[in-house]
Amino acid sequence: MKTIQLRRYYVSSDDEDRLVEAWALRIRDQRRAHGFGIEFAYLDRDHHVFVWAVSVEGDRDLFFATERAYLDAKDASTDSGPSLVERAEVAFVDDHTPASAPS
């Protein structure tokens, strides 16, 4: 069982590239180091939304435990000041991707 959390970050068009760079430098690798998987990450420039999914092999309880450990270990010195995210939406989702393309 895999638990997947979908994250949508709304950002001003002026900050899109800065957000993606900050995510790649500070969030992506830290999440991986704490046991998370990164399912995908996309930037929708037309709507100024960075969408990505983070996962844990296990149930929601394990996801929450992994999240707590990640947040507790997060180094405050990596924060770059005010957030570039204007609004965030976070939700658990179910994966319905086919295992392989139909023939």
FITINU-417335 format. One record per atom (N, C-alpha, C, CB): x, y, z; residue number from 1; atom name. Coordinates in Angstrom, 2 decimals, padded with zeros to 5 digits. Atoms other than C-alpha are relative to their C-alpha. Glycine has a CB too. Layout:
<recs>
REC         u         v         w   num   atome
REC         X         Y         Z   NUM      CA
...
</recs>
This chain:
<recs>
REC         u         v         w   num   atome
REC    000.85   -001.18    000.00     1       N
REC    000.00    000.00    000.00     1      CA
REC    000.89    001.24    000.00     1       C
REC   -000.96    000.00    001.22     1      CB
REC   -000.71   -001.26    000.08     2       N
REC    001.23    003.46   -000.91     2      CA
REC   -000.98    001.12    000.33     2       C
REC    000.65    000.20   -001.41     2      CB
REC    000.79   -001.18   -000.31     3       N
REC   -000.12    006.68    000.57     3      CA
REC    000.60    001.18   -000.75     3       C
REC   -000.04    000.28    001.55     3      CB
REC   -000.45   -001.12    000.83     4       N
REC    000.07    009.65   -001.78     4      CA
REC   -000.70    001.28    000.42     4       C
REC   -000.26   -000.30   -001.50     4      CB
REC    000.55   -001.31   -000.33     5       N
REC   -000.39    013.29   -000.89     5      CA
REC    000.28    000.93   -001.18     5       C
REC    000.63    000.57    001.33     5      CB
REC   -000.10   -000.95    001.10     6       N
REC   -001.07    015.75   -003.71     6      CA
REC    000.12    001.40    000.58     6       C
REC   -001.23   -000.12   -000.95     6      CB
REC   -000.23   -001.36   -000.49     7       N
REC    000.22    019.28   -003.16     7      CA
REC   -000.07    000.98   -001.17     7       C
REC    001.36    000.12    000.73     7      CB
REC    000.11   -001.06    001.01     8       N
REC   -000.78    022.35   -005.19     8      CA
REC    000.45    001.30    000.65     8       C
REC   -001.47    000.11   -000.56     8      CB
REC   -000.52   -001.28   -000.50     9       N
REC    001.19    025.54   -004.63     9      CA
REC   -000.30    001.08   -001.03     9       C
REC    001.54   -000.09    000.30     9      CB
REC    000.33   -001.12    000.86    10       N
REC   -000.25    028.70   -006.14    10      CA
REC    001.02    001.11    000.27    10       C
REC   -001.46    000.50    000.23    10      CB
REC   -001.11   -000.95   -000.11    11       N
REC    002.40    031.33   -006.83    11      CA
REC   -000.17    001.09   -001.05    11       C
REC    001.37   -000.72   -000.15    11      CB
REC    000.06   -001.05    001.02    12       N
REC    002.71    034.65   -008.65    12      CA
REC    000.91   -000.38   -001.16    12       C
REC    000.42    001.39    000.60    12      CB
REC   -000.79    000.35    001.18    13       N
REC    004.09    034.42   -012.17    13      CA
REC    001.46    000.44    000.15    13       C
REC   -000.60    000.64   -001.25    13      CB
REC   -001.37   -000.48   -000.21    14       N
REC    007.15    036.40   -011.04    14      CA
REC    000.83   -000.97    000.85    14       C
REC   -000.03    001.36    000.67    14      CB
REC   -000.71    000.88   -000.92    15       N
REC    008.03    033.71   -008.48    15      CA
REC    000.03   -001.47   -000.42    15       C
REC   -000.63    000.10    001.35    15      CB
REC    000.08    001.40    000.41    16       N
REC    007.42    030.51   -010.47    16      CA
REC    001.37   -000.70   -000.02    16       C
REC   -000.65   -000.10   -001.37    16      CB
REC   -001.30    000.63    000.12    17       N
REC    011.04    029.78   -011.31    17      CA
REC    000.73   -000.07    001.35    17       C
REC    000.86    000.75   -001.02    17      CB
REC   -000.62    000.00   -001.33    18       N
REC    012.23    030.74   -007.83    18      CA
REC   -000.58   -001.11    000.87    18       C
REC   -000.20    001.37    000.69    18      CB
REC    000.64    001.06   -000.78    19       N
REC    009.69    028.36   -006.28    19      CA
REC    000.52   -001.37   -000.41    19       C
REC   -001.52    000.06   -000.16    19      CB
REC   -000.48    001.30    000.48    20       N
REC    010.73    025.44   -008.48    20      CA
REC    001.44   -000.23    000.43    20       C
REC   -000.12   -000.08   -001.55    20      CB
REC   -001.40    000.12   -000.43    21       N
REC    014.40    026.11   -007.72    21      CA
REC    000.09   -000.28    001.50    21       C
REC    000.79    001.28   -000.36    21      CB
REC   -000.02    000.20   -001.46    22       N
REC    013.74    026.36   -003.97    22      CA
REC   -000.49   -001.39    000.36    22       C
REC   -000.86    001.07    000.71    22      CB
REC    000.52    001.34   -000.25    23       N
REC    011.68    023.16   -004.04    23      CA
REC    001.06   -001.05   -000.31    23       C
REC   -001.27   -000.26   -000.86    23      CB
REC   -001.03    000.97    000.40    24       N
REC    014.44    021.30   -005.88    24      CA
REC    001.19    000.01    000.95    24       C
REC    000.48    000.30   -001.43    24      CB
REC   -001.17   -000.12   -000.87    25       N
REC    017.16    022.59   -003.57    25      CA
REC   -000.28   -000.39    001.45    25       C
REC    000.52    001.40   -000.04    25      CB
REC    000.24    000.17   -001.44    26       N
REC    015.44    022.33   -000.20    26      CA
REC   -001.05   -001.03    000.37    26       C
REC   -000.40    001.29    000.56    26      CB
REC    001.09    000.89   -000.41    27       N
REC    012.33    020.20   -000.24    27      CA
REC    000.16   -001.40   -000.58    27       C
REC   -001.34    000.58   -000.43    27      CB
REC   -000.04    001.30    000.68    28       N
REC    012.74    017.41   -002.80    28      CA
REC    000.98   -000.97    000.66    28       C
REC    000.37    000.19   -001.46    28      CB
REC   -001.01    000.91   -000.53    29       N
REC    015.97    015.93   -001.49    29      CA
REC   -000.17   -000.27    001.49    29       C
REC    001.38    000.56   -000.26    29      CB
REC    000.26    000.22   -001.42    30       N
REC    015.07    016.43    002.17    30      CA
REC   -001.14   -001.00    000.19    30       C
REC   -000.34    001.33    000.71    30      CB
REC    001.11    000.96   -000.09    31       N
REC    011.79    014.60    001.65    31      CA
REC    000.50   -001.41   -000.30    31       C
REC   -001.14    000.38   -000.98    31      CB
REC   -000.54    001.32    000.35    32       N
REC    013.60    011.73   -000.06    32      CA
REC    000.87   -000.56    001.11    32       C
REC    000.80    000.07   -001.29    32      CB
REC   -000.91    000.45   -001.07    33       N
REC    016.19    011.57    002.71    33      CA
REC   -000.78   -000.48    001.23    33       C
REC    000.94    001.14    000.40    33      CB
REC    000.83    000.40   -001.15    34       N
REC    013.35    011.14    005.24    34      CA
REC   -000.99   -001.12   -000.34    34       C
REC   -000.76    001.19    000.52    34      CB
REC    000.82    001.17    000.32    35       N
REC    011.74    008.21    003.44    35      CA
REC   -001.18    000.23   -000.91    35       C
REC   -000.48   -000.58    001.22    35      CB
REC    001.09   -000.29    000.93    36       N
REC    009.30    009.94    001.10    36      CA
REC    000.43   -000.31   -001.43    36       C
REC   -000.43    001.48    000.12    36      CB
REC   -000.21    000.08    001.44    37       N
REC    008.97    009.24   -002.59    37      CA
REC   -000.61    001.22   -000.65    37       C
REC   -000.60   -001.29   -000.59    37      CB
REC    000.58   -001.09    000.78    38       N
REC    008.34    011.98   -005.11    38      CA
REC   -000.62   -000.65   -001.23    38       C
REC    001.08    001.10   -000.39    38      CB
REC    000.71    000.64    001.11    39       N
REC    005.70    010.76   -007.55    39      CA
REC    000.15    000.79   -001.30    39       C
REC   -001.48   -000.15    000.34    39      CB
REC   -000.16   -000.88    001.15    40       N
REC    005.88    013.74   -009.92    40      CA
REC    000.04    001.44    000.50    40       C
REC   -001.15   -000.20   -001.04    40      CB
REC    000.02   -001.44   -000.28    41       N
REC    006.31    017.52   -010.03    41      CA
REC   -000.16    000.72   -001.33    41       C
REC    001.31    000.46    000.76    41      CB
REC    000.29   -000.74    001.23    42       N
REC    004.83    019.82   -012.67    42      CA
REC   -000.26    001.46    000.33    42       C
REC   -001.21   -000.62   -000.75    42      CB
REC    000.32   -001.42   -000.11    43       N
REC    004.68    023.57   -013.13    43      CA
REC   -000.97    000.35   -001.11    43       C
REC    001.29    000.88   -000.08    43      CB
REC    001.02   -000.45    000.93    44       N
REC    001.51    024.85   -014.81    44      CA
REC    000.13    001.52   -000.09    44       C
REC   -001.45   -000.45    000.45    44      CB
REC   -000.25   -001.45    000.12    45       N
REC    002.64    028.29   -016.00    45      CA
REC   -001.26    000.77   -000.38    45       C
REC    001.10    000.26   -001.04    45      CB
REC    001.23   -000.70    000.40    46       N
REC   -000.77    029.13   -017.50    46      CA
REC   -000.84    000.39    001.21    46       C
REC   -000.82   -000.87   -000.94    46      CB
REC    000.82   -000.26   -001.19    47       N
REC   -002.39    028.95   -014.05    47      CA
REC    000.85    000.32    001.23    47       C
REC   -000.88   -001.20    000.29    47      CB
REC   -000.93   -000.36   -001.08    48       N
REC    000.70    029.69   -011.90    48      CA
REC   -000.12   -000.96    001.19    48       C
REC   -000.26    001.43    000.47    48      CB
REC    000.15    001.04   -001.02    49       N
REC    000.45    026.40   -010.02    49      CA
REC    001.13   -001.01   -000.14    49       C
REC   -001.38   -000.70   -000.12    49      CB
REC   -000.99    001.07   -000.06    50       N
REC    003.23    024.04   -009.00    50      CA
REC   -000.70   -001.17    000.69    50       C
REC    001.33    000.44    000.77    50      CB
REC    000.71    001.17   -000.50    51       N
REC    001.72    020.58   -008.50    51      CA
REC    000.98   -001.14    000.15    51       C
REC   -001.19   -000.39   -000.93    51      CB
REC   -000.89    001.13   -000.19    52       N
REC    003.59    017.68   -006.98    52      CA
REC   -000.65   -000.98    000.97    52       C
REC    001.38    000.45    000.52    52      CB
REC    000.55    001.03   -000.88    53       N
REC    002.90    014.46   -005.15    53      CA
REC    001.15   -000.67    000.75    53       C
REC   -000.82   -001.05   -000.80    53      CB
REC   -000.96    000.64   -000.89    54       N
REC    004.79    012.97   -002.23    54      CA
REC   -000.67   -001.25    000.55    54       C
REC    000.47    000.97    001.16    54      CB
REC    000.60    001.26   -000.43    55       N
REC    004.33    009.40   -001.04    55      CA
REC    000.85   -000.71    001.04    55       C
REC   -000.22   -000.90   -001.20    55      CB
REC   -000.66    000.90   -000.94    56       N
REC    005.19    006.83    001.59    56      CA
REC   -000.55   -001.40   -000.26    56       C
REC   -000.25    000.44    001.51    56      CB
REC    000.44    001.39    000.11    57       N
REC    005.09    003.06    001.20    57      CA
REC   -000.58   -000.39    001.35    57       C
REC    001.19   -000.96   -000.42    57      CB
REC    000.68    000.31   -001.24    58       N
REC    002.51    002.35    003.88    58      CA
REC   -001.31    000.76    000.10    58       C
REC    000.88    000.32    001.20    58      CB
REC    001.31   -000.63   -000.19    59       N
REC   -000.75    003.63    005.32    59      CA
REC    000.15    001.47    000.44    59       C
REC   -000.82   -000.78    001.03    59      CB
REC   -000.02   -001.42   -000.41    60       N
REC   -001.71    007.16    006.40    60      CA
REC    000.68    000.19    001.35    60       C
REC   -001.42    000.54    000.06    60      CB
REC   -000.67   -000.13   -001.29    61       N
REC   -000.52    006.54    009.95    61      CA
REC    001.52    000.07   -000.19    61       C
REC   -000.36   -001.18    000.93    61      CB
REC   -001.43   -000.06    000.28    62       N
REC    002.96    005.83    008.59    62      CA
REC    000.37    001.30   -000.69    62       C
REC    000.43   -001.21   -000.85    62      CB
REC   -000.25   -001.28    000.66    63       N
REC    002.72    008.88    006.34    63      CA
REC    000.10    001.12    001.04    63       C
REC   -001.12    000.32   -001.03    63      CB
REC    000.00   -001.05   -001.03    64       N
REC    001.84    011.09    009.33    64      CA
REC    001.23   -000.11    000.90    64       C
REC   -001.28   -000.08    000.84    64      CB
REC   -001.19    000.20   -000.82    65       N
REC    004.68    009.58    011.40    65      CA
REC    001.25    000.47   -000.75    65       C
REC    000.15   -001.48    000.42    65      CB
REC   -001.14   -000.43    000.82    66       N
REC    007.14    010.16    008.54    66      CA
REC    000.00    001.51   -000.14    66       C
REC   -000.05   -000.66   -001.39    66      CB
REC    000.14   -001.46    000.11    67       N
REC    005.83    013.71    008.14    67      CA
REC    000.45    000.68    001.29    67       C
REC   -001.46    000.38   -000.32    67      CB
REC   -000.42   -000.58   -001.29    68       N
REC    006.30    014.42    011.86    68      CA
REC    001.52   -000.04    000.15    68       C
REC   -000.66   -000.75    001.18    68      CB
REC   -001.46    000.13   -000.10    69       N
REC    009.87    013.12    011.76    69      CA
REC    000.69    000.99   -000.95    69       C
REC    000.45   -001.44   -000.32    69      CB
REC   -000.56   -000.95    000.97    70       N
REC    010.58    015.22    008.66    70      CA
REC   -000.08    001.42    000.53    70       C
REC   -000.75   -000.10   -001.34    70      CB
REC    000.16   -001.37   -000.51    71       N
REC    009.18    018.40    010.21    71      CA
REC    000.84    000.24    001.25    71       C
REC   -001.47    000.27    000.31    71      CB
REC   -000.81   -000.14   -001.20    72       N
REC    010.94    017.78    013.54    72      CA
REC    001.49    000.15   -000.34    72       C
REC   -000.20   -001.19    000.92    72      CB
REC   -001.42   -000.03    000.36    73       N
REC    014.28    017.30    011.78    73      CA
REC    000.35    001.15   -000.93    73       C
REC    000.39   -001.30   -000.66    73      CB
REC   -000.24   -001.06    000.97    74       N
REC    013.87    020.17    009.34    74      CA
REC    000.83    001.11    000.62    74       C
REC   -001.32    000.55   -000.54    74      CB
REC   -000.93   -001.03   -000.47    75       N
REC    016.68    022.69    009.74    75      CA
REC   -000.58    001.38   -000.33    75       C
REC    001.40   -000.19   -000.65    75      CB
REC    000.58   -001.34    000.20    76       N
REC    015.25    026.19    010.22    76      CA
REC    000.90    000.90   -000.83    76       C
REC   -000.28    000.65    001.36    76      CB
REC   -000.91   -000.84    000.76    77       N
REC    018.37    027.65    008.61    77      CA
REC   -000.20   -000.14   -001.50    77       C
REC    001.44   -000.32    000.36    77      CB
REC    000.25    000.16    001.43    78       N
REC    017.18    026.33    005.22    78      CA
REC   -001.15    000.88   -000.47    78       C
REC   -000.28   -001.45   -000.33    78      CB
REC    001.10   -000.87    000.40    79       N
REC    014.20    028.68    005.27    79      CA
REC    000.57    001.26   -000.64    79       C
REC   -000.89    000.35    001.22    79      CB
REC   -000.52   -001.15    000.76    80       N
REC    014.66    031.52    002.80    80      CA
REC   -000.81    001.26    000.25    80       C
REC    000.01   -000.31   -001.48    80      CB
REC    000.79   -001.19   -000.28    81       N
REC    012.38    034.06    004.44    81      CA
REC   -001.45   -000.25   -000.35    81       C
REC    000.54    001.20   -000.77    81      CB
REC    001.43    000.15    000.30    82       N
REC    008.78    034.71    003.37    82      CA
REC   -000.22   -001.05   -001.07    82       C
REC   -000.60    001.34   -000.44    82      CB
REC    000.33    001.06    000.94    83       N
REC    007.18    031.86    001.50    83      CA
REC   -000.36    000.59   -001.36    83       C
REC   -001.15   -000.86    000.54    83      CB
REC    000.37   -000.39    001.36    84       N
REC    006.82    032.14   -002.26    84      CA
REC   -001.40   -000.49   -000.35    84       C
REC    001.01   -000.54   -001.00    84      CB
REC    001.31    000.59    000.25    85       N
REC    003.56    030.20   -002.04    85      CA
REC   -001.09    000.93    000.51    85       C
REC   -000.11   -001.40    000.68    85      CB
REC    001.12   -000.87   -000.38    86       N
REC    000.47    032.40   -002.04    86      CA
REC   -001.12   -000.80    000.67    86       C
REC   -000.55    000.74   -001.22    86      CB
REC    001.05    000.87   -000.54    87       N
REC   -001.90    029.50   -001.33    87      CA
REC    000.40   -001.43   -000.30    87       C
REC   -001.40    000.35   -000.61    87      CB
REC   -000.31    001.42    000.19    88       N
REC   -001.49    025.76   -000.90    88      CA
REC   -001.25   -000.84    000.23    88       C
REC    001.14   -000.45    000.95    88      CB
REC    001.04    001.01   -000.20    89       N
REC   -003.92    022.88   -001.26    89      CA
REC    000.69   -001.34    000.13    89       C
REC   -001.05    000.00   -001.19    89      CB
REC   -000.63    001.28   -000.27    90       N
REC   -002.96    019.52    000.19    90      CA
REC   -001.09   -001.03    000.27    90       C
REC    000.99    000.09    001.21    90      CB
REC    001.02    001.03   -000.18    91       N
REC   -004.99    016.31   -000.04    91      CA
REC    000.59   -001.37   -000.31    91       C
REC   -001.22    000.27   -000.89    91      CB
REC   -000.37    001.37    000.34    92       N
REC   -004.54    012.56   -000.02    92      CA
REC   -000.79   -000.43   -001.22    92       C
REC   -000.24   -000.96    001.20    92      CB
REC    000.64    000.46    001.23    93       N
REC   -005.31    010.93   -003.36    93      CA
REC    000.26   -001.49   -000.19    93       C
REC    000.52    000.80   -001.22    93      CB
REC   -000.16    001.40    000.38    94       N
REC   -005.73    007.43   -004.75    94      CA
REC    000.59   -000.06   -001.40    94       C
REC   -001.35   -000.78    000.08    94      CB
REC   -000.63    000.19    001.29    95       N
REC   -003.58    006.26   -007.65    95      CA
REC   -000.81   -000.97   -000.85    95       C
REC    001.43   -000.50    000.17    95      CB
REC    000.75    000.85    000.93    96       N
REC   -005.57    004.92   -010.58    96      CA
REC    000.73   -000.09   -001.35    96       C
REC   -001.44    000.55   -000.20    96      CB
REC   -000.81    000.11    001.20    97       N
REC   -002.74    004.94   -013.12    97      CA
REC    000.06   -001.47   -000.42    97       C
REC    001.43    000.59    000.22    97      CB
REC   -000.11    001.39    000.44    98       N
REC   -002.83    001.78   -015.25    98      CA
REC    001.44   -000.50    000.15    98       C
REC   -000.46   -000.14   -001.46    98      CB
REC   -001.33    000.59   -000.17    99       N
REC    000.08   -000.58   -014.61    99      CA
REC    000.78    000.04   -001.31    99       C
REC   -000.12   -001.46    000.50    99      CB
REC   -000.65   -000.10    001.30   100       N
REC    000.83   -000.60   -018.34   100      CA
REC   -001.03    000.49   -001.00   100       C
REC    000.60   -001.36   -000.44   100      CB
REC    000.90   -000.51    001.03   101       N
REC   -000.59    000.92   -021.47   101      CA
REC   -000.75   -001.15   -000.66   101       C
REC    000.78    000.82   -001.06   101      CB
REC    000.76    001.07    000.68   102       N
REC   -003.39   -001.06   -023.10   102      CA
REC    000.56   -000.25   -001.39   102       C
REC   -001.49    000.37   -000.09   102      CB
REC   -000.55    000.32    001.34   103       N
REC   -002.39   -002.86   -026.28   103      CA
REC   -001.08    000.03   -001.05   103       C
REC    000.68   -001.36    000.01   103      CB
</recs>
